[in-house]
Amino acid sequence: MGFLATDDALARDSYYDATAPRRMPHAPLQGELACDVAIVGGGLAGLSAAIELAERGYRVALLEARQVGAGASGRNGGQAIAGLACDPSTIESQLGAEAARMVWNTTLEALDLLAQRSSRFGIDCEWQPGYLSLAVNARKGRALRSWLDQMQRRYGYDANWIAPADLPRWIDSPRFHSGLHDPRSGHLHPLKYTLGLARAASRLGVQIHERTPVTGITPGATVCLRTPQGEVRASHVLLAGNVYLGGLAPALEKRIMPVGTYIVASEPLDPSLLRQLIPSRSAVCDTNFVLDYFRPTADHRMLYGGRVSYSTATPANLAASMQRRMAQSFPQLATTRIAHAWGGFVDITMNRAPDFGRLHPNVYYVQGFSGHGVALTGLAGKLVAEAIAGQAERFDVYARLRHRPFPGGRWLRMPALVLGMAYYRLRDLL
């Protein structure tokens, strides 16, 4: 089974698709189309850029190979968290302290932007504030406390330490030792938010075409994008397809890897039980390298994510294995039925920093959110729009980040990654 076939199979039992019906299909592109900006990819980054550009008066066309929100944007864990997937030290080591603080501040802006768009466009995305980062043992707790102290001192991070004695007030689980609470981050229904952005983009005049894969690109002063039944000519192009570009930009593909991650949604729970498990209703992540992440939903389910596949192979007995994983954190849910089990692929970079830049002066790309893109994708779209409009300073800070291709070449990079990640799994057990 190929990558896209595996991905389609993982999407079939998504809780999000079951609870966010698609009422606004967009016709495939037929014939020729001219515009100012063409966007490849109908996820959060592409839609965000489309909105920002349309509001600046640009004629925008967005081409999506499947459906809006079909990839990670509509299937993720729904956690919108300050910061990046990499530690700020990764940014500091390349760009310096001042640029690293700017990058950190843009991730806070990304959270504000999410709230502003939800309010302005009337998107009921089930936003719930609050995020818990939890350590599973004393050693990891000391490391988390040291990290928090540094983040508060250097970046003014507005999060509160939770000592072991106080942790039961935040989570009813025997698995965790200590943690932090971030009141500014939170969680949402990602597909409802993505579809809401698509409705907003359409109202602003963006031409959205679903079932329209881009099969070829010819750069130049006017860029030509070829599709199965048409052609788009644009002054500027944004590639926002991440791992779903399908060979369109080989130079980008070798700098990201598709990593599978998996989620289940429980049957509806007694609301009082859910309040007992996570009284603040916050999103939760542990601090392991191969982490678990979970949150309550608006309809009183536990949504639990974890496991990864670096080979793109789906784990056997996904629902049962994820149910056991959930029960390790919450023994109270040991017999709870799993109602939905699904997954998808995130685009990770070698250093887990985002990868933004230009393939040509008028061909932009954003990728490599590394599982931390619910909010940051929206900010990425805004930065691209700024750059196209002639204010590229903030985009260019991100574009200065250097990224190495994964080792092993086309055929060996995935086996090499599987072996490398086995080391980090062992470290999580210590």
SULCOR-V160872 format. One record per helix or strand. SS is the DSSP state (H for helix, E for strand). FROM is the first residue (numbers start at 0). TO is the last residue. If there is no record, write none. Layout:
ss:SS from:FROM to:TO
ss:SS from:FROM to:TO
This chain:
ss:H from:2 to:10
ss:H from:14 to:18
ss:E from:30 to:39
ss:H from:43 to:54
ss:E from:59 to:62
ss:H from:71 to:73
ss:E from:78 to:79
ss:H from:87 to:94
ss:H from:96 to:119
ss:E from:127 to:134
ss:H from:137 to:154
ss:E from:158 to:161
ss:H from:163 to:168
ss:E from:177 to:186
ss:H from:189 to:202
ss:E from:206 to:208
ss:E from:213 to:217
ss:E from:222 to:226
ss:E from:229 to:238
ss:H from:241 to:243
ss:H from:249 to:252
ss:E from:256 to:265
ss:H from:270 to:276
ss:E from:282 to:285
ss:E from:292 to:295
ss:E from:301 to:308
ss:H from:317 to:328
ss:H from:330 to:332
ss:E from:337 to:347
ss:E from:354 to:359
ss:E from:362 to:366
ss:H from:375 to:387
ss:H from:392 to:398
ss:H from:408 to:427
